[in-house]
Amino acid sequence: MEIKRLNEEAAQGQIIVKALPMLVPESVVQQDAEKKRVKKGILGGSEEHFVFGKTLYLPYLDFTYQYSAEKGLLSKQSVLAQGRSTVMALREVNLGFYPELISLLPQLADVEPDSGSVVRGVDSTILVSERLDELRRILSDFDHQLQELSKQYDSLTKTDRAKQEIKENLDHMKKTREARWKMFADGLKLPSKVDLEKFEFLEGSLFYMPYFVARFSRGGESRFLAWDRTGKENDTIGEELMKNGKFRDLVQSHITK
């Protein structure tokens, strides 16, 4: 397993991982971080302090999957299709899937980063299987609640004041359910007719992406910013660090290593 191998290499003082290379020097993003700090200090009326800045290698899982889908309006023949995508391989973070990263995987290279900068991930498709199981439970709960609300709605007369309120609840719940399904389906490029019970993950392998993570502090308040390997600020990672305490603690534990 990947984690066992990393532990063994860490004990030897050396870690080699498959990673996408950083395309800009760390000094470039450090300068950008300093500009952000100074600008925020000026706008905020007091100086903001730079607490830390470090390049961390976050884990991603490249995985394949297969599923059955209906084909044709009359025959509804079930066909087997396959796909491939990537996901951040951390249980602490669920940001959906990144099929667009597949095109970058040929650029993976053996990288020997500082052992403390590698955030170890789940080297198994069990992670995405857990996400699928969670989605099944959520959709099942939504369907049950929608069924119960529909019964209540049908039992009321048109003049009943509660009927409109129940309809609003129904509409909101349907939209919420669709949004949860859409995040999963779009990330895996799935057609609308998919039997989740026949969805199967085949295999996966771990790779790493470098991000420069910085923390700033002023007056007891902190903020986090992150830059990707091209030197572009990554709002998704930065915002996740701000709102997700488990992810934030995980990242900060690697800063002191």
ZAPA-314287 format. One record per residue (C-alpha): residue number from 1; x, y, z; residue in three letters; chain. Coordinates in steps of 0.05 Angstrom, whole numbers. Example, Ala and Ser with C-alpha at 12.3 -4.5 7.8 and 13.67 -1.06 7.14 Angstrom:
<lodos>
+-----+--------+--------+--------+---------+--------+
| num |     c1 |     c2 |     c3 | residuo | cadena |
+-----+--------+--------+--------+---------+--------+
|   1 |    246 |    -90 |    156 |     Ala |      A |
|   2 |    273 |    -21 |    143 |     Ser |      A |
+-----+--------+--------+--------+---------+--------+
</lodos>
This chain:
<lodos>
+-----+--------+--------+--------+---------+--------+
| num |     c1 |     c2 |     c3 | residuo | cadena |
+-----+--------+--------+--------+---------+--------+
|   1 |      0 |      0 |      0 |     Met |      A |
|   2 |     21 |     72 |    -14 |     Glu |      A |
|   3 |     18 |     95 |     59 |     Ile |      A |
|   4 |     60 |     36 |     83 |     Lys |      A |
|   5 |    112 |     52 |     30 |     Arg |      A |
|   6 |    112 |    126 |     49 |     Leu |      A |
|   7 |    122 |    107 |    122 |     Asn |      A |
|   8 |    181 |     63 |    105 |     Glu |      A |
|   9 |    213 |    117 |     62 |     Glu |      A |
|  10 |    200 |    170 |    114 |     Ala |      A |
|  11 |    237 |    127 |    165 |     Ala |      A |
|  12 |    296 |    127 |    117 |     Gln |      A |
|  13 |    291 |    202 |    109 |     Gly |      A |
|  14 |    270 |    198 |     36 |     Gln |      A |
|  15 |    202 |    200 |      1 |     Ile |      A |
|  16 |    190 |    192 |    -73 |     Ile |      A |
|  17 |    119 |    202 |    -99 |     Val |      A |
|  18 |     85 |    206 |   -166 |     Lys |      A |
|  19 |     67 |    280 |   -172 |     Ala |      A |
|  20 |     52 |    334 |   -222 |     Leu |      A |
|  21 |    111 |    382 |   -221 |     Pro |      A |
|  22 |    108 |    453 |   -194 |     Met |      A |
|  23 |    112 |    498 |   -256 |     Leu |      A |
|  24 |    134 |    562 |   -221 |     Val |      A |
|  25 |    188 |    573 |   -167 |     Pro |      A |
|  26 |    162 |    577 |    -96 |     Glu |      A |
|  27 |    192 |    646 |    -92 |     Ser |      A |
|  28 |    142 |    671 |   -144 |     Val |      A |
|  29 |     81 |    650 |   -103 |     Val |      A |
|  30 |    114 |    675 |    -39 |     Gln |      A |
|  31 |    119 |    744 |    -71 |     Gln |      A |
|  32 |     46 |    740 |    -91 |     Asp |      A |
|  33 |     27 |    721 |    -20 |     Ala |      A |
|  34 |     66 |    781 |      7 |     Glu |      A |
|  35 |     28 |    827 |    -41 |     Lys |      A |
|  36 |    -38 |    798 |    -16 |     Lys |      A |
|  37 |    -16 |    809 |     56 |     Arg |      A |
|  38 |      5 |    882 |     45 |     Val |      A |
|  39 |    -58 |    898 |      5 |     Lys |      A |
|  40 |   -104 |    868 |     58 |     Lys |      A |
|  41 |    -67 |    906 |    112 |     Gly |      A |
|  42 |    -76 |    972 |     76 |     Ile |      A |
|  43 |   -150 |    960 |     62 |     Leu |      A |
|  44 |   -164 |    933 |    131 |     Gly |      A |
|  45 |   -130 |    991 |    167 |     Gly |      A |
|  46 |    -81 |    948 |    207 |     Ser |      A |
|  47 |    -22 |    904 |    190 |     Glu |      A |
|  48 |    -34 |    832 |    173 |     Glu |      A |
|  49 |     21 |    782 |    194 |     His |      A |
|  50 |     47 |    725 |    151 |     Phe |      A |
|  51 |     43 |    663 |    196 |     Val |      A |
|  52 |     68 |    610 |    148 |     Phe |      A |
|  53 |     75 |    591 |     75 |     Gly |      A |
|  54 |     94 |    522 |     50 |     Lys |      A |
|  55 |     86 |    478 |    -11 |     Thr |      A |
|  56 |     45 |    417 |      6 |     Leu |      A |
|  57 |     32 |    357 |    -37 |     Tyr |      A |
|  58 |    -42 |    338 |    -33 |     Leu |      A |
|  59 |    -65 |    268 |    -52 |     Pro |      A |
|  60 |   -111 |    251 |   -110 |     Tyr |      A |
|  61 |   -138 |    184 |   -132 |     Leu |      A |
|  62 |   -139 |    167 |   -206 |     Asp |      A |
|  63 |   -194 |    113 |   -212 |     Phe |      A |
|  64 |   -234 |     75 |   -263 |     Thr |      A |
|  65 |   -307 |     52 |   -258 |     Tyr |      A |
|  66 |   -362 |     17 |   -297 |     Gln |      A |
|  67 |   -437 |     19 |   -296 |     Tyr |      A |
|  68 |   -500 |     -2 |   -333 |     Ser |      A |
|  69 |   -543 |     48 |   -369 |     Ala |      A |
|  70 |   -608 |     44 |   -408 |     Glu |      A |
|  71 |   -603 |     53 |   -483 |     Lys |      A |
|  72 |   -660 |     65 |   -530 |     Gly |      A |
|  73 |   -732 |     87 |   -515 |     Leu |      A |
|  74 |   -767 |     22 |   -534 |     Leu |      A |
|  75 |   -719 |    -34 |   -518 |     Ser |      A |
|  76 |   -687 |      0 |   -458 |     Lys |      A |
|  77 |   -628 |    -45 |   -469 |     Gln |      A |
|  78 |   -577 |    -43 |   -413 |     Ser |      A |
|  79 |   -506 |    -28 |   -436 |     Val |      A |
|  80 |   -442 |    -30 |   -397 |     Leu |      A |
|  81 |   -399 |     32 |   -400 |     Ala |      A |
|  82 |   -333 |     51 |   -367 |     Gln |      A |
|  83 |   -302 |    116 |   -345 |     Gly |      A |
|  84 |   -244 |    147 |   -309 |     Arg |      A |
|  85 |   -238 |    206 |   -262 |     Ser |      A |
|  86 |   -199 |    233 |   -203 |     Thr |      A |
|  87 |   -218 |    255 |   -133 |     Val |      A |
|  88 |   -180 |    287 |    -75 |     Met |      A |
|  89 |   -161 |    225 |    -34 |     Ala |      A |
|  90 |   -177 |    252 |     35 |     Leu |      A |
|  91 |   -236 |    232 |     78 |     Arg |      A |
|  92 |   -233 |    302 |    109 |     Glu |      A |
|  93 |   -249 |    335 |     42 |     Val |      A |
|  94 |   -305 |    323 |     -8 |     Asn |      A |
|  95 |   -299 |    371 |    -66 |     Leu |      A |
|  96 |   -328 |    325 |   -120 |     Gly |      A |
|  97 |   -291 |    296 |   -179 |     Phe |      A |
|  98 |   -239 |    323 |   -227 |     Tyr |      A |
|  99 |   -243 |    286 |   -294 |     Pro |      A |
| 100 |   -204 |    343 |   -327 |     Glu |      A |
| 101 |   -141 |    322 |   -290 |     Leu |      A |
| 102 |   -138 |    257 |   -330 |     Ile |      A |
| 103 |   -106 |    294 |   -388 |     Ser |      A |
| 104 |    -49 |    317 |   -343 |     Leu |      A |
| 105 |    -31 |    248 |   -315 |     Leu |      A |
| 106 |     21 |    234 |   -370 |     Pro |      A |
| 107 |     61 |    291 |   -339 |     Gln |      A |
| 108 |     68 |    254 |   -273 |     Leu |      A |
| 109 |    140 |    246 |   -250 |     Ala |      A |
| 110 |    178 |    218 |   -191 |     Asp |      A |
| 111 |    186 |    275 |   -142 |     Val |      A |
| 112 |    226 |    275 |    -78 |     Glu |      A |
| 113 |    194 |    328 |    -34 |     Pro |      A |
| 114 |    208 |    343 |     39 |     Asp |      A |
| 115 |    175 |    285 |     77 |     Ser |      A |
| 116 |    134 |    332 |    119 |     Gly |      A |
| 117 |    103 |    365 |     58 |     Ser |      A |
| 118 |     67 |    302 |     34 |     Val |      A |
| 119 |     -5 |    297 |     59 |     Val |      A |
| 120 |    -19 |    223 |     55 |     Arg |      A |
| 121 |    -83 |    200 |     23 |     Gly |      A |
| 122 |   -128 |    140 |     17 |     Val |      A |
| 123 |    -95 |     95 |    -34 |     Asp |      A |
| 124 |   -157 |     55 |    -52 |     Ser |      A |
| 125 |   -223 |     61 |    -88 |     Thr |      A |
| 126 |   -256 |     47 |    -21 |     Ile |      A |
| 127 |   -258 |    123 |    -13 |     Leu |      A |
| 128 |   -302 |    134 |    -73 |     Val |      A |
| 129 |   -343 |     72 |    -55 |     Ser |      A |
| 130 |   -358 |    105 |     12 |     Glu |      A |
| 131 |   -379 |    168 |    -25 |     Arg |      A |
| 132 |   -425 |    127 |    -69 |     Leu |      A |
| 133 |   -456 |     91 |     -9 |     Asp |      A |
| 134 |   -467 |    159 |     24 |     Glu |      A |
| 135 |   -501 |    185 |    -40 |     Leu |      A |
| 136 |   -546 |    124 |    -43 |     Arg |      A |
| 137 |   -568 |    136 |     29 |     Arg |      A |
| 138 |   -580 |    210 |     17 |     Ile |      A |
| 139 |   -621 |    199 |    -47 |     Leu |      A |
| 140 |   -661 |    144 |    -13 |     Ser |      A |
| 141 |   -677 |    190 |     46 |     Asp |      A |
| 142 |   -698 |    245 |     -3 |     Phe |      A |
| 143 |   -743 |    197 |    -41 |     Asp |      A |
| 144 |   -776 |    174 |     23 |     His |      A |
| 145 |   -789 |    245 |     46 |     Gln |      A |
| 146 |   -814 |    266 |    -22 |     Leu |      A |
| 147 |   -862 |    208 |    -23 |     Gln |      A |
| 148 |   -890 |    226 |     46 |     Glu |      A |
| 149 |   -897 |    300 |     27 |     Leu |      A |
| 150 |   -932 |    281 |    -38 |     Ser |      A |
| 151 |   -983 |    240 |      1 |     Lys |      A |
| 152 |   -996 |    300 |     47 |     Gln |      A |
| 153 |  -1003 |    346 |    -13 |     Tyr |      A |
| 154 |  -1053 |    301 |    -48 |     Asp |      A |
| 155 |  -1095 |    293 |     15 |     Ser |      A |
| 156 |  -1107 |    368 |     22 |     Leu |      A |
| 157 |  -1160 |    410 |    -15 |     Thr |      A |
| 158 |  -1141 |    467 |    -61 |     Lys |      A |
| 159 |  -1165 |    518 |     -9 |     Thr |      A |
| 160 |  -1124 |    490 |     47 |     Asp |      A |
| 161 |  -1069 |    540 |     67 |     Arg |      A |
| 162 |  -1020 |    485 |     83 |     Ala |      A |
| 163 |  -1022 |    459 |     11 |     Lys |      A |
| 164 |   -979 |    516 |    -17 |     Gln |      A |
| 165 |   -928 |    509 |     39 |     Glu |      A |
| 166 |   -921 |    434 |     26 |     Ile |      A |
| 167 |   -913 |    448 |    -49 |     Lys |      A |
| 168 |   -857 |    497 |    -34 |     Glu |      A |
| 169 |   -823 |    444 |     10 |     Asn |      A |
| 170 |   -831 |    393 |    -45 |     Leu |      A |
| 171 |   -800 |    439 |    -97 |     Asp |      A |
| 172 |   -742 |    456 |    -51 |     His |      A |
| 173 |   -729 |    384 |    -34 |     Met |      A |
| 174 |   -731 |    363 |   -108 |     Lys |      A |
| 175 |   -680 |    417 |   -126 |     Lys |      A |
| 176 |   -634 |    396 |    -68 |     Thr |      A |
| 177 |   -638 |    323 |    -89 |     Arg |      A |
| 178 |   -623 |    341 |   -161 |     Glu |      A |
| 179 |   -563 |    383 |   -139 |     Ala |      A |
| 180 |   -533 |    325 |    -99 |     Arg |      A |
| 181 |   -542 |    277 |   -157 |     Trp |      A |
| 182 |   -515 |    328 |   -207 |     Lys |      A |
| 183 |   -450 |    338 |   -169 |     Met |      A |
| 184 |   -438 |    263 |   -172 |     Phe |      A |
| 185 |   -462 |    252 |   -243 |     Ala |      A |
| 186 |   -427 |    312 |   -274 |     Asp |      A |
| 187 |   -361 |    294 |   -241 |     Gly |      A |
| 188 |   -364 |    224 |   -272 |     Leu |      A |
| 189 |   -398 |    246 |   -337 |     Lys |      A |
| 190 |   -456 |    199 |   -326 |     Leu |      A |
| 191 |   -520 |    196 |   -367 |     Pro |      A |
| 192 |   -585 |    209 |   -330 |     Ser |      A |
| 193 |   -607 |    136 |   -329 |     Lys |      A |
| 194 |   -558 |    100 |   -285 |     Val |      A |
| 195 |   -572 |     44 |   -235 |     Asp |      A |
| 196 |   -528 |     62 |   -176 |     Leu |      A |
| 197 |   -535 |     -9 |   -149 |     Glu |      A |
| 198 |   -496 |    -34 |   -211 |     Lys |      A |
| 199 |   -443 |     20 |   -206 |     Phe |      A |
| 200 |   -374 |    -10 |   -193 |     Glu |      A |
| 201 |   -306 |     20 |   -180 |     Phe |      A |
| 202 |   -250 |    -20 |   -211 |     Leu |      A |
| 203 |   -181 |      5 |   -191 |     Glu |      A |
| 204 |   -145 |     67 |   -170 |     Gly |      A |
| 205 |    -75 |     95 |   -159 |     Ser |      A |
| 206 |    -50 |    153 |   -118 |     Leu |      A |
| 207 |    -15 |    215 |   -144 |     Phe |      A |
| 208 |      0 |    283 |   -115 |     Tyr |      A |
| 209 |    -11 |    356 |   -133 |     Met |      A |
| 210 |     31 |    412 |   -103 |     Pro |      A |
| 211 |     -3 |    473 |    -73 |     Tyr |      A |
| 212 |     30 |    532 |    -38 |     Phe |      A |
| 213 |    -11 |    544 |     25 |     Val |      A |
| 214 |     -5 |    609 |     66 |     Ala |      A |
| 215 |    -37 |    631 |    131 |     Arg |      A |
| 216 |    -45 |    704 |    151 |     Phe |      A |
| 217 |    -66 |    732 |    217 |     Ser |      A |
| 218 |    -91 |    799 |    243 |     Arg |      A |
| 219 |   -124 |    817 |    308 |     Gly |      A |
| 220 |   -137 |    745 |    327 |     Gly |      A |
| 221 |   -168 |    728 |    260 |     Glu |      A |
| 222 |   -136 |    683 |    209 |     Ser |      A |
| 223 |   -145 |    671 |    135 |     Arg |      A |
| 224 |   -116 |    619 |     87 |     Phe |      A |
| 225 |    -98 |    625 |     14 |     Leu |      A |
| 226 |    -73 |    572 |    -34 |     Ala |      A |
| 227 |    -38 |    574 |   -101 |     Trp |      A |
| 228 |    -35 |    517 |   -151 |     Asp |      A |
| 229 |     26 |    491 |   -188 |     Arg |      A |
| 230 |     19 |    544 |   -243 |     Thr |      A |
| 231 |     23 |    600 |   -191 |     Gly |      A |
| 232 |    -51 |    616 |   -196 |     Lys |      A |
| 233 |    -91 |    628 |   -133 |     Glu |      A |
| 234 |   -138 |    569 |   -120 |     Asn |      A |
| 235 |   -201 |    595 |    -87 |     Asp |      A |
| 236 |   -230 |    525 |    -77 |     Thr |      A |
| 237 |   -173 |    501 |    -32 |     Ile |      A |
| 238 |   -169 |    568 |      4 |     Gly |      A |
| 239 |   -243 |    569 |     20 |     Glu |      A |
| 240 |   -243 |    497 |     42 |     Glu |      A |
| 241 |   -187 |    512 |     91 |     Leu |      A |
| 242 |   -228 |    569 |    119 |     Met |      A |
| 243 |   -292 |    530 |    131 |     Lys |      A |
| 244 |   -268 |    458 |    141 |     Asn |      A |
| 245 |   -236 |    450 |    209 |     Gly |      A |
| 246 |   -213 |    378 |    197 |     Lys |      A |
| 247 |   -178 |    396 |    132 |     Phe |      A |
| 248 |   -147 |    458 |    165 |     Arg |      A |
| 249 |   -120 |    417 |    224 |     Asp |      A |
| 250 |    -92 |    365 |    175 |     Leu |      A |
| 251 |    -56 |    418 |    134 |     Val |      A |
| 252 |    -29 |    455 |    195 |     Gln |      A |
| 253 |     -1 |    391 |    224 |     Ser |      A |
| 254 |     45 |    387 |    164 |     His |      A |
| 255 |     69 |    458 |    170 |     Ile |      A |
| 256 |    109 |    444 |    233 |     Thr |      A |
| 257 |    141 |    380 |    206 |     Lys |      A |
+-----+--------+--------+--------+---------+--------+
</lodos>
